[in-house]
Amino acid sequence: GALNSPIDTYSDDLFWMHMVQHMVIVMLAAPLLLLGAPVTLALRVSTPRVRRTYLIPLLHSRFVRGVTYPPLVLVLFIAAVWIWHLPALYEAAIEQSGLHFLEHAIFLTVALLFWWLAIGVDATQHRPAYMGRVAILVFAILQQIGLALFLSSVGEPSYDPYIAAAALRDWGPTAITDQRIGAGVMWVPGGMMLALAIILNFYFWA
């Protein structure tokens, strides 16, 4: 839906559609994938040999323990969101399909790690208690609001490809309005998904 639909078709012309694409990947696809318990499913459907030789050693490996360490996951999540919205890198991703694919792959990867800690149903050695998960989600909301505020408060559009696209087309919003709508997409739907996760954690804690 995010990568092979009109969302992707218009993401190169409209900043706000590109934000919808990112929100679908990070705030919808990743948590839905994890609510399907993929690790538990893999352990159940694999043969005893595969499970014993590959899956269990991988799950207990130093690498997995490292990449699921909550402070590191939070840093990776925030860094990925902010770094990929730097104008130079964002514009390069729009112009180069390989880099754009890498951007989406990184977004999905860090989102899977983040949501695994926040709401994942698979077991993990590092998953914090419910109030720890709430704290992680609050930090995520704050950084999301911070980036959205920055993108909506600047006086001029930040990304040249969308300035050029707005100048060429005879429909749609201006480049600065487009950017502000995109910031709103990041703020409201993205923030609502994180807030829903906070409510769920409070519910199960209670």
RONUMAR-240714 format. One record per residue (C-alpha): residue number from 1; x, y, z negated. Coordinates in nm, 3 decimals. Layout:
// RONUMAR-240714
  resi        u        v        w
   NUM        X        Y        Z
...
//
This chain:
// RONUMAR-240714
  resi        u        v        w
     1    0.000    0.000    0.000
     2    0.279    0.244   -0.082
     3    0.523    0.150    0.194
     4    0.304    0.028    0.483
     5    0.002    0.255    0.491
     6   -0.096    0.616    0.571
     7    0.072    0.711    0.243
     8    0.409    0.628    0.402
     9    0.307    0.778    0.737
    10    0.242    1.120    0.586
    11    0.516    1.108    0.321
    12    0.766    1.267    0.562
    13    0.530    1.558    0.634
    14    0.378    1.625    0.292
    15    0.568    1.637   -0.035
    16    0.258    1.551   -0.236
    17    0.204    1.234   -0.034
    18    0.563    1.138   -0.104
    19    0.489    1.185   -0.475
    20    0.182    0.962   -0.442
    21    0.409    0.700   -0.288
    22    0.654    0.724   -0.577
    23    0.378    0.713   -0.837
    24    0.228    0.400   -0.678
    25    0.567    0.227   -0.690
    26    0.671    0.339   -1.038
    27    0.344    0.378   -1.226
    28    0.119    0.118   -1.062
    29    0.308   -0.155   -0.876
    30    0.574   -0.213   -1.143
    31    0.342   -0.252   -1.444
    32    0.095   -0.466   -1.246
    33    0.377   -0.698   -1.139
    34    0.491   -0.733   -1.500
    35    0.141   -0.793   -1.635
    36    0.147   -1.105   -1.418
    37    0.421   -1.247   -1.647
    38    0.667   -1.328   -1.363
    39    0.937   -1.469   -1.592
    40    0.695   -1.702   -1.770
    41    0.553   -1.806   -1.433
    42    0.902   -1.877   -1.294
    43    0.988   -2.091   -1.598
    44    0.665   -2.289   -1.570
    45    0.680   -2.363   -1.198
    46    1.052   -2.439   -1.172
    47    1.192   -2.788   -1.205
    48    1.366   -2.882   -1.533
    49    1.703   -2.874   -1.355
    50    1.651   -2.526   -1.210
    51    1.516   -2.401   -1.540
    52    1.804   -2.544   -1.742
    53    2.082   -2.466   -1.495
    54    1.985   -2.123   -1.365
    55    1.688   -1.949   -1.524
    56    1.751   -1.995   -1.896
    57    2.126   -1.911   -1.873
    58    2.037   -1.601   -1.670
    59    1.772   -1.487   -1.920
    60    2.017   -1.531   -2.208
    61    2.312   -1.380   -2.022
    62    2.502   -1.073   -2.136
    63    2.392   -0.895   -1.817
    64    2.019   -0.934   -1.888
    65    2.069   -0.838   -2.253
    66    2.254   -0.528   -2.134
    67    2.006   -0.408   -1.872
    68    1.711   -0.456   -2.109
    69    1.873   -0.260   -2.394
    70    1.606    0.009   -2.467
    71    1.828    0.322   -2.484
    72    2.001    0.222   -2.161
    73    1.671    0.148   -1.987
    74    1.534    0.489   -2.087
    75    1.848    0.666   -1.963
    76    1.839    0.476   -1.633
    77    1.470    0.553   -1.583
    78    1.507    0.926   -1.650
    79    1.831    0.954   -1.451
    80    1.679    0.781   -1.148
    81    1.376    1.013   -1.144
    82    1.579    1.332   -1.181
    83    1.878    1.245   -0.961
    84    1.665    1.136   -0.666
    85    1.476    1.465   -0.682
    86    1.791    1.672   -0.639
    87    1.741    1.855   -0.308
    88    2.053    1.722   -0.135
    89    1.984    1.357   -0.220
    90    1.608    1.385   -0.165
    91    1.654    1.540    0.179
    92    1.917    1.280    0.275
    93    1.674    1.002    0.178
    94    1.404    1.151    0.402
    95    1.642    1.173    0.697
    96    1.812    0.832    0.657
    97    1.592    0.523    0.643
    98    1.856    0.310    0.472
    99    1.898    0.561    0.192
   100    1.521    0.595    0.165
   101    1.493    0.218    0.121
   102    1.762    0.234   -0.149
   103    1.570    0.511   -0.326
   104    1.253    0.302   -0.338
   105    1.447   -0.008   -0.448
   106    1.605    0.185   -0.736
   107    1.270    0.333   -0.838
   108    1.110   -0.013   -0.846
   109    1.405   -0.169   -1.032
   110    1.423    0.090   -1.309
   111    1.043    0.095   -1.333
   112    1.036   -0.283   -1.381
   113    1.295   -0.255   -1.659
   114    1.107    0.033   -1.820
   115    0.763   -0.128   -1.811
   116    0.904   -0.462   -1.923
   117    0.996   -0.291   -2.250
   118    0.679   -0.082   -2.270
   119    0.400   -0.328   -2.186
   120    0.552   -0.644   -2.040
   121    0.401   -0.972   -2.154
   122    0.717   -1.176   -2.094
   123    0.942   -1.224   -2.394
   124    1.265   -1.024   -2.420
   125    1.528   -1.010   -2.689
   126    1.542   -0.631   -2.696
   127    1.175   -0.532   -2.681
   128    1.117   -0.278   -2.961
   129    0.827   -0.288   -3.204
   130    0.506   -0.110   -3.105
   131    0.609    0.226   -3.248
   132    0.944    0.200   -3.073
   133    0.762    0.143   -2.744
   134    0.546    0.447   -2.813
   135    0.860    0.656   -2.870
   136    1.006    0.540   -2.538
   137    0.682    0.624   -2.359
   138    0.667    0.970   -2.520
   139    1.020    1.043   -2.396
   140    0.915    0.929   -2.050
   141    0.611    1.158   -2.052
   142    0.820    1.456   -2.163
   143    1.073    1.410   -1.883
   144    0.790    1.364   -1.633
   145    0.626    1.688   -1.745
   146    0.963    1.865   -1.743
   147    1.036    1.774   -1.381
   148    0.680    1.856   -1.275
   149    0.700    2.196   -1.445
   150    1.028    2.270   -1.273
   151    0.895    2.176   -0.929
   152    0.575    2.376   -0.977
   153    0.735    2.689   -1.125
   154    1.005    2.762   -0.867
   155    0.928    3.057   -0.643
   156    1.036    2.890   -0.319
   157    1.003    2.534   -0.184
   158    1.301    2.318   -0.276
   159    1.320    2.075    0.018
   160    1.407    2.188    0.371
   161    1.237    1.899    0.559
   162    0.900    1.997    0.413
   163    0.959    2.364    0.494
   164    1.026    2.264    0.855
   165    0.724    2.031    0.864
   166    0.493    2.301    0.729
   167    0.618    2.548    0.991
   168    0.551    2.306    1.278
   169    0.204    2.182    1.187
   170   -0.120    2.380    1.213
   171   -0.292    2.193    0.928
   172   -0.234    2.127    0.561
   173   -0.092    2.341    0.280
   174    0.207    2.571    0.291
   175    0.539    2.425    0.178
   176    0.525    2.583   -0.168
   177    0.162    2.480   -0.222
   178    0.249    2.131   -0.103
   179    0.531    2.115   -0.360
   180    0.305    2.234   -0.640
   181    0.040    1.975   -0.552
   182    0.315    1.711   -0.559
   183    0.423    1.832   -0.903
   184    0.061    1.795   -1.014
   185    0.053    1.439   -0.883
   186    0.363    1.362   -1.086
   187    0.224    1.533   -1.396
   188   -0.138    1.414   -1.408
   189   -0.163    1.059   -1.262
   190    0.190    0.972   -1.374
   191    0.134    1.111   -1.721
   192   -0.203    0.937   -1.747
   193   -0.046    0.595   -1.683
   194    0.214    0.655   -1.953
   195   -0.055    0.784   -2.191
   196   -0.264    0.472   -2.123
   197    0.036    0.257   -2.215
   198    0.072    0.453   -2.541
   199   -0.295    0.393   -2.623
   200   -0.257    0.020   -2.552
   201    0.046   -0.004   -2.778
   202   -0.137    0.180   -3.056
   203   -0.433   -0.057   -3.012
   204   -0.224   -0.375   -3.041
   205   -0.024   -0.226   -3.330
   206   -0.349   -0.150   -3.515
//
